Amino acid sequence: MRLWLDKLSTTFFSTLAMLWLWIMGMQWVSFTETIWLSETTAIVIAALTITAVIEALLPIKQGYRLLIQFVLILYCVYSLLKSYGNPVPVMTSESVLAEEIMYLFPYLWFAVAAWAIFLFIAHWAKTKGRVLFIVGLNVISFAVLDSFTKIVLWDEIAWVVGAGMGWLVSSHFNRFRRRFPQGWINLSKYPFKIIANILVIFSLIIVAGVNMPHVQPTLTDPYTAWREWSGVPLSTGSTTGTGTLIESSSESMSGYGREDNDLGGGFNFDYSPVMSITSDERSYWRGETRAVYSGTGWADGASSRRSGTGVEIGEELPGESNGSLSTKKLEQSVTMLSDTVYPVLFGAYSVKQLEGLDEDIDPGRLRWQMEGAEMHLDDVRDADYPKSYTLTSEVPVIPIDELSTRTYDQLYSGSMDDAYIQKPRNFPERVTTLAEEITAEGDTPYEKVMLLQQYLTSNYTYTNTPDLTRKKSDDFVDGFLFEVKEGYCDYFSTSLVMMTRSLDIPARWVKGYAPGSLTASEYMPMDGQTPIEPGNYTVTNVRRPFLGGGIFR
């Protein structure tokens, strides 16, 4: 035992190298997880782990290590396939070489390939240059896959970079130990100082990277140049649900967007059904609101800006103050028609009660955000989304005739949330100037907002593939209004909110789903009272951000 510990102490840095290499290998497993079968993923993880552990903890001859690794990997392939319910050979002396052995293929090839690649890198990457080559190759590979597929791989890149830094440090100390044994003995007397210095350097690098200012690139990167040359617009939308390996030439599909802080790009229309809603009236089925405009999009997620309270089925929820507005109750029964997992439950503004929820969904996962009237679902990545739920909303009845005559002081003489008039410090002045010119003839906030809306719909083209080669401005709204002059709902709604705010009229950005088969003018009567025949409305995957805010409250 002591002899084994002595040998292990001399291979400490080699052991660390196995750890860093195993972390990198696991990032490739993460990438392929949405592509492979679950048993394939489990087998590759087992192969990588067995190889790393044996290489790190058994300082014996390489031939013995290889034999032990192969036997354990073969056993894991057999056991895991059996546990997943796959057919496996009957392991008797008569049937080991029978046709049943083919049941282990092609799973065994995946395990052997992972084993061979791990061993090759572990024994080849012994110098600083080779370590840098392996780390750089991994980073470049993930960056290319992130760009040319719909799978977001920034977490994997971060893990590879972190493991690479650790590997380089381990490699440096290992070379120092071999070249200067006496110096290493003296240095090893102060392990805490060594660790502290390493942590300080790592922390400084991370802090510098996080706080690095955003600088526009001087040269166009190859990916962007290729997309522009191909005539395909760039898209910043991310996938929802399961990732897809191959990205179509027409970019992402429409749906409930997640990357609100980086708006723009292009998409294909996706009319696949999302949910069916039974309700006496149709409405805009709201999801979330945003208030903080960053210049590229909306920077605030609900979890980062507001704290939530628990939700009890049948319990009345606190709501935003609607002043003296009268309301009417609207019950909605929602049945999901897809397996997509969302961060919120959808409903008409403003939800007052959760009447029913799937029995297998824990109500404790729900959080109510009073400001914005949002019902969030915790841990949405790895958990189920309810297949059905029932909500009751109190829909405000908007007195249009009265609202249109109210002055600014009459509407906002009381408290006003400064979040809804927020603008970034470098917000382009020409946006404000344009808003003032458009609304010069409007006397009330309502009239000014209507003039802005009419201007946008009359002077800009709706398209899902805007020509972004015209864009020069760093600001999303400024680029749309003065350069691109075409776009889809994100462009129009964000521009309307920010032009409204530039006039000190409070507004917020709301996103969700259109009501179903009829147009927006048909599902939302201006007086809020016109009866509409009840029905069952099928909502498709067409996301429409919607303007809401102070003047409508």
C-alpha positions in Angstrom: 0.0 0.0 0.0 2.8 2.4 0.9 4.6 1.6 -2.3 1.4 2.4 -4.3 1.0 5.7 -2.5 4.7 6.6 -3.2 4.2 5.9 -6.9 0.9 7.9 -6.9 2.6 10.9 -5.3 5.1 11.1 -8.1 2.3 11.0 -10.7 0.1 13.7 -9.0 0.3 16.1 -11.9 -0.4 13.3 -14.4 -3.5 12.5 -12.3 -4.6 16.1 -12.6 -4.1 16.0 -16.3 -6.5 13.1 -16.5 -9.0 15.2 -14.6 -8.7 18.1 -17.0 -8.9 15.8 -20.0 -12.0 14.1 -18.6 -13.7 17.4 -18.2 -13.0 18.3 -21.8 -14.3 14.9 -22.9 -17.5 15.5 -21.0 -18.2 18.7 -22.9 -18.3 16.6 -26.1 -20.8 14.3 -24.4 -22.9 17.3 -23.5 -22.9 18.4 -27.2 -23.9 14.9 -28.5 -26.5 14.3 -25.7 -29.4 15.6 -27.9 -28.2 13.5 -30.8 -27.3 10.2 -29.3 -29.5 7.6 -27.7 -29.4 7.8 -23.9 -27.7 4.4 -23.6 -25.0 5.5 -26.0 -24.3 8.6 -23.9 -24.2 6.6 -20.7 -21.7 4.1 -22.3 -19.4 6.8 -23.5 -19.4 8.5 -20.1 -18.6 5.2 -18.5 -15.7 4.6 -20.9 -14.2 8.0 -20.4 -14.5 7.7 -16.6 -13.0 4.2 -16.4 -10.1 5.3 -18.6 -9.4 8.5 -16.6 -9.6 6.7 -13.2 -7.4 3.8 -14.2 -4.8 6.0 -15.8 -4.7 8.3 -12.8 -4.9 5.8 -9.9 -3.1 2.7 -11.1 0.6 3.4 -11.5 1.3 0.0 -13.2 2.6 -1.0 -16.6 0.6 0.3 -19.5 -0.2 -3.2 -20.9 -2.0 -4.1 -17.6 -3.8 -0.8 -17.5 -5.1 -1.4 -21.1 -6.3 -4.9 -20.2 -8.1 -3.7 -17.1 -9.7 -0.8 -19.0 -11.0 -2.9 -21.8 -12.5 -5.5 -19.5 -14.3 -2.9 -17.4 -15.5 -1.0 -20.5 -16.8 -4.3 -22.0 -18.6 -5.1 -18.7 -20.1 -1.5 -18.6 -21.4 -1.8 -22.1 -23.1 -5.1 -21.3 -24.5 -3.9 -18.0 -25.8 -0.6 -19.3 -27.4 -2.1 -22.3 -29.1 -4.6 -20.1 -30.3 -1.9 -17.6 -31.8 0.1 -20.5 -33.8 -3.0 -21.7 -31.7 -3.7 -24.8 -31.0 -7.3 -25.9 -27.6 -8.6 -24.7 -25.8 -11.9 -25.3 -26.2 -14.7 -22.8 -22.8 -14.9 -21.2 -22.1 -18.7 -21.1 -19.2 -20.7 -22.4 -21.2 -21.9 -25.3 -22.7 -18.6 -26.5 -19.9 -16.0 -26.0 -19.0 -16.2 -29.7 -22.5 -16.7 -30.9 -24.4 -14.2 -33.1 -25.8 -12.6 -29.9 -22.4 -10.9 -29.4 -23.5 -8.5 -32.1 -26.0 -7.0 -29.7 -23.1 -5.1 -28.2 -22.5 -3.3 -31.5 -22.4 -0.4 -32.4 -22.4 0.7 -28.8 -19.0 -1.0 -28.2 -17.5 1.0 -31.0 -18.5 4.3 -29.4 -16.9 3.2 -26.2 -13.7 2.0 -27.8 -13.5 5.2 -29.9 -13.8 7.3 -26.7 -11.3 5.1 -25.0 -8.8 5.3 -27.8 -9.1 9.1 -28.3 -8.7 9.7 -24.5 -5.6 7.6 -24.3 -4.0 9.1 -27.4 -4.4 12.7 -26.1 -3.3 11.7 -22.6 0.0 10.2 -23.9 0.6 12.7 -26.8 -0.1 16.0 -25.1 2.9 16.1 -22.8 4.3 19.5 -23.8 2.9 23.0 -23.3 2.6 23.4 -27.1 0.6 20.2 -27.5 -1.7 21.1 -24.6 -2.4 24.5 -26.1 -3.1 22.8 -29.5 -5.6 20.4 -27.9 -7.3 23.2 -26.0 -7.4 25.5 -29.0 -8.7 22.7 -31.2 -11.6 22.1 -28.8 -12.5 25.8 -28.5 -12.4 26.3 -32.3 -14.5 23.2 -32.8 -17.1 24.2 -30.3 -17.2 27.8 -31.7 -17.8 26.5 -35.2 -20.5 24.1 -34.1 -22.1 26.9 -32.0 -22.2 29.1 -35.1 -23.3 26.6 -37.7 -25.8 24.6 -35.7 -28.7 25.5 -33.5 -27.1 24.1 -30.3 -25.7 26.8 -27.9 -22.3 25.7 -26.7 -21.0 28.7 -24.7 -21.1 26.7 -21.4 -19.0 23.9 -23.0 -16.5 26.4 -24.3 -16.2 28.0 -20.8 -15.5 24.5 -19.3 -12.9 23.7 -21.9 -11.1 27.0 -21.3 -11.2 26.5 -17.5 -9.9 22.9 -17.8 -7.3 24.0 -20.3 -6.0 26.7 -17.8 -5.8 24.0 -15.1 -4.0 21.6 -17.4 -1.4 24.2 -18.3 -0.8 25.0 -14.7 -0.4 21.3 -13.8 1.9 20.8 -16.8 4.0 23.8 -15.8 4.5 22.5 -12.2 5.2 19.0 -13.4 8.0 20.3 -15.7 9.4 22.4 -12.9 9.4 19.4 -10.5 11.4 17.3 -13.0 13.9 20.0 -14.0 14.5 21.5 -10.6 13.9 18.8 -8.0 15.5 20.7 -5.1 13.7 23.9 -6.0 10.4 21.9 -6.1 11.1 20.5 -2.6 11.6 24.0 -1.2 8.5 25.3 -3.1 6.3 22.4 -1.9 6.8 23.5 1.7 4.4 26.4 1.0 1.4 24.8 -0.8 -1.1 27.3 0.4 0.9 30.2 -1.1 1.1 28.3 -4.4 -2.7 27.7 -4.5 -3.4 31.3 -3.4 -1.3 32.7 -6.3 -3.0 30.4 -8.8 -6.5 31.4 -7.6 -5.6 35.1 -7.7 -4.3 34.8 -11.3 -7.4 32.8 -12.4 -9.7 35.3 -10.7 -8.0 38.3 -12.4 -8.3 36.6 -15.8 -12.0 35.8 -15.2 -12.8 39.3 -13.9 -11.0 40.9 -16.8 -12.9 38.8 -19.3 -16.3 39.4 -17.7 -15.7 43.2 -17.6 -14.1 43.6 -21.0 -15.8 46.4 -22.9 -17.8 45.6 -26.0 -15.8 46.7 -29.1 -17.1 46.4 -32.6 -14.8 44.1 -34.7 -12.5 45.8 -37.1 -12.5 42.8 -39.5 -15.5 40.7 -40.4 -15.1 37.1 -39.0 -15.2 34.3 -41.6 -18.6 33.0 -40.4 -20.3 36.4 -40.8 -18.6 37.0 -44.2 -19.8 33.6 -45.4 -23.4 34.2 -44.3 -23.4 37.7 -45.9 -21.9 36.3 -49.1 -24.5 33.6 -49.2 -27.3 36.1 -48.8 -28.5 34.5 -45.5 -29.3 36.9 -42.7 -27.6 36.4 -39.3 -29.8 35.4 -36.5 -29.4 35.7 -32.8 -32.3 33.6 -31.8 -31.7 30.4 -29.9 -33.4 27.2 -30.0 -36.3 26.3 -27.7 -36.6 22.7 -26.5 -34.3 20.1 -28.0 -31.3 21.4 -29.9 -30.9 20.6 -33.5 -27.6 19.7 -35.1 -28.1 20.9 -38.6 -29.2 24.5 -39.1 -31.3 25.3 -42.2 -30.2 28.0 -44.6 -33.1 30.1 -43.6 -32.1 30.4 -40.0 -34.2 29.7 -36.9 -38.0 29.2 -36.6 -40.4 31.6 -35.1 -41.6 30.8 -31.6 -41.3 32.0 -28.0 -38.0 33.8 -27.9 -35.5 33.5 -25.1 -32.6 35.8 -26.1 -34.3 39.2 -25.6 -31.0 41.0 -25.0 -29.7 40.4 -28.5 -32.7 41.1 -30.8 -32.5 40.9 -34.6 -31.6 38.5 -37.3 -34.0 36.4 -39.4 -36.3 33.4 -39.1 -38.7 31.1 -40.8 -42.4 31.2 -39.9 -43.4 28.2 -37.9 -47.2 27.7 -37.7 -47.0 24.4 -35.7 -49.6 24.3 -32.9 -48.5 25.3 -29.4 -51.6 25.2 -27.3 -55.4 25.1 -27.4 -57.2 27.7 -25.2 -60.9 27.5 -24.4 -62.2 30.9 -23.4 -65.2 33.2 -23.7 -63.1 35.8 -25.4 -59.8 35.8 -27.2 -56.9 37.7 -25.9 -53.2 38.3 -26.2 -51.8 35.4 -24.2 -49.0 37.1 -22.3 -45.9 35.5 -21.0 -43.3 37.9 -19.7 -42.5 41.6 -19.6 -39.2 43.5 -20.0 -38.3 47.0 -18.9 -34.5 47.5 -19.2 -33.4 48.4 -22.7 -29.7 47.8 -23.2 -29.2 49.1 -26.8 -29.2 45.6 -28.3 -32.4 44.4 -26.7 -34.0 43.8 -23.3 -31.5 43.1 -20.6 -33.7 42.2 -17.6 -35.1 38.7 -17.0 -37.9 38.6 -14.5 -35.8 36.6 -12.1 -33.0 39.2 -12.1 -35.3 42.2 -11.6 -38.1 41.1 -9.3 -38.7 38.6 -6.5 -41.7 36.3 -6.6 -44.1 34.8 -4.2 -45.6 31.3 -4.0 -48.8 30.3 -5.8 -51.6 28.3 -4.3 -54.3 26.7 -6.5 -57.5 28.6 -6.0 -55.9 31.5 -4.1 -56.3 35.0 -5.3 -53.1 36.6 -6.6 -51.9 40.1 -5.8 -52.0 42.3 -8.9 -50.8 45.5 -10.4 -52.8 48.6 -9.6 -55.2 49.5 -12.4 -56.4 52.6 -10.7 -60.1 53.2 -11.3 -60.4 50.9 -14.3 -63.2 48.5 -14.2 -62.5 44.8 -15.0 -64.3 41.7 -16.1 -63.5 38.1 -15.3 -62.2 35.7 -18.1 -61.6 32.0 -17.5 -59.1 30.2 -19.7 -58.5 26.5 -20.0 -55.1 25.8 -21.6 -54.1 22.5 -23.2 -50.5 22.3 -24.5 -50.1 20.7 -28.0 -46.3 20.4 -28.0 -43.6 19.1 -25.7 -41.7 22.5 -25.5 -40.9 23.6 -22.0 -41.5 27.3 -21.3 -40.4 29.4 -18.3 -43.9 30.8 -17.7 -47.6 30.0 -17.9 -49.6 32.0 -20.5 -52.8 33.9 -19.8 -54.8 37.0 -20.5 -53.8 40.1 -18.6 -54.1 40.1 -15.7 -54.2 36.6 -14.1 -55.9 36.6 -10.7 -56.2 32.9 -9.9 -54.7 29.5 -10.9 -57.8 27.3 -10.8 -56.3 24.0 -11.9 -53.0 22.3 -12.7 -51.7 18.9 -13.8 -51.5 16.5 -10.8 -47.9 15.6 -11.6 -46.8 19.2 -11.5 -45.7 20.5 -8.1 -47.4 23.9 -7.5 -44.4 24.8 -5.3 -42.5 25.3 -8.6 -44.7 28.3 -9.5 -43.7 31.8 -8.6 -45.9 34.9 -9.1 -44.3 38.1 -10.2 -46.8 40.8 -9.2 -45.1 43.5 -11.3 -45.7 42.4 -14.8 -48.3 39.8 -13.8 -46.1 36.9 -14.7 -46.5 33.3 -13.5 -43.0 31.7 -13.7 -42.2 28.0 -13.5 -38.9 27.1 -11.7 -36.4 24.6 -12.9 -37.8 24.5 -16.4 -34.7 23.0 -18.1 -34.9 19.5 -16.5 -38.5 19.3 -15.5 -41.9 18.7 -17.0 -44.2 21.5 -18.3 -47.9 21.2 -17.4 -50.0 19.6 -20.2 -53.0 21.6 -19.0 -54.0 24.3 -16.6 -56.9 26.7 -15.9 -56.6 30.4 -15.1 -59.0 33.2 -14.2 -58.0 36.7 -15.3 -59.5 40.1 -14.5 -59.3 41.9 -17.9 -59.3 45.7 -17.7 -62.1 47.4 -19.7 -60.3 50.3 -21.4 -62.4 53.5 -21.7 -60.8 54.7 -25.0 -62.8 57.9 -25.3 -61.9 59.0 -21.8 -58.2 57.9 -22.1 -57.7 59.7 -25.3 -58.5 63.1 -23.7 -56.4 62.7 -20.5 -53.4 65.0 -20.3 -50.0 63.9 -19.1 -50.5 65.4 -15.7 -53.9 63.7 -15.3 -52.4 60.3 -16.1 -49.1 60.5 -14.2 -49.7 63.0 -11.4 -49.2 60.2 -8.9 -46.4 57.7 -8.7 -44.8 56.4 -11.9 -42.3 53.5 -12.2 -39.0 54.9 -13.4 -38.2 51.5 -14.9 -40.8 52.2 -17.7 -39.1 55.4 -18.9 -35.6 54.0 -18.7 -33.2 54.6 -21.6 -29.5 53.8 -21.8 -27.0 56.6 -21.3 -25.9 56.6 -25.0 -29.5 56.4 -26.4 -29.3 58.0 -29.9 -30.6 61.6 -29.8 -32.0 61.3 -33.3 -34.6 58.7 -32.1 -35.9 61.2 -29.6 -36.0 64.0 -32.3 -37.9 61.8 -34.7 -40.4 60.9 -32.0 -41.0 64.5 -31.2 -41.5 65.4 -34.9 -44.0 62.6 -35.4 -46.0 63.5 -32.3 -45.9 67.3 -32.7 -49.6 67.4 -33.5 -50.7 65.1 -30.6 -52.0 66.8 -27.4 -52.3 63.8 -25.1 -50.1 60.8 -24.4 -52.6 58.5 -26.0 -52.7 60.6 -29.2 -48.9 60.7 -29.3 -48.6 56.9 -29.0 -51.2 56.4 -31.8 -49.2 58.8 -34.0 -46.1 56.7 -33.4 -47.9 53.5 -34.2 -49.3 54.9 -37.4 -45.9 56.2 -38.5 -44.2 52.8 -37.9 -46.9 50.8 -39.8 -46.9 53.3 -42.7 -43.2 53.9 -43.2 -41.5 50.5 -42.5 -41.8 47.1 -44.1 -42.6 43.9 -42.3 -40.3 41.0 -43.2 -38.9 38.0 -41.3 -35.6 38.4 -43.2 -34.4 42.0 -42.8 -31.3 43.1 -44.7 -28.9 43.7 -41.9 -26.0 44.7 -44.2 -27.6 48.2 -44.0 -27.2 48.4 -40.3 -24.3 50.6 -39.1 -25.5 51.8 -35.7 -24.7 50.0 -32.5 -28.3 50.6 -31.2 -31.0 48.2 -32.2 -33.8 50.8 -32.4 -31.6 53.4 -34.1 -30.5 50.9 -36.7 -34.1 49.9 -37.5 -35.5 53.4 -37.7 -32.8 55.0 -39.8 -30.8 52.2 -41.6 -32.5 48.8 -42.0 -36.1 50.2 -42.2 -37.6 46.7 -42.3 -38.1 43.9 -39.8 -40.6 41.9 -37.8 -42.4 42.2 -34.5 -39.3 42.6 -32.3 -38.2 45.6 -34.4 -41.6 47.4 -34.4 -42.5 46.8 -30.8 -39.1 47.7 -29.3 -39.0 50.8 -31.4 -42.4 51.9 -30.3 -41.6 51.3 -26.7 -38.4 53.3 -26.8 -39.8 56.2 -28.9 -42.6 56.4 -26.4 -40.1 56.5 -23.5 -38.1 59.2 -25.3 -41.3 61.4 -24.8 -41.3 60.4 -21.1 -44.4 58.3 -21.6 -44.0 55.1 -19.6 -44.1 51.8 -21.6 -42.9 48.3 -21.3 -42.2 45.4 -23.6 -44.5 42.4 -23.3 -44.1 39.1 -25.2 -46.4 36.1 -25.6 -48.6 34.5 -28.2 -51.2 35.8 -30.6 -54.8 34.5 -29.9 -55.3 32.1 -32.7 -56.9 32.2 -36.1 -58.2 35.8 -36.3 -56.2 39.0 -36.8 -55.1 41.3 -34.0 -57.8 43.9 -34.7 -60.5 41.2 -34.4 -59.4 39.7 -31.1 -58.9 42.9 -29.2 -62.0 45.2 -29.4 -61.0 48.8 -28.8 -63.8 49.4 -26.2 -63.0 46.3 -24.3 -66.7 45.4 -24.1 -67.7 44.1 -27.6 -68.8 40.5 -27.0 -67.1 37.8 -29.1 -68.4 34.3 -29.5 -66.7 31.9 -27.2 -64.6 29.1 -28.7 -61.6 26.9 -28.7 -58.6 28.8 -30.0 -55.6 27.0 -31.4 -52.4 29.0 -30.9 -49.5 28.5 -33.3 -45.8 29.1 -32.9 -46.0 32.7 -34.1 -44.6 35.0 -31.3 -45.8 38.6 -31.2 -44.3 41.0 -28.7 -46.9 43.6 -27.6 -46.7 47.1 -26.3 -48.1 47.7 -22.8 -47.4 50.2 -20.1 -48.4 53.2 -18.1 -51.0 54.8 -20.4 -52.9 51.5 -20.7 -53.1 50.9 -16.9 
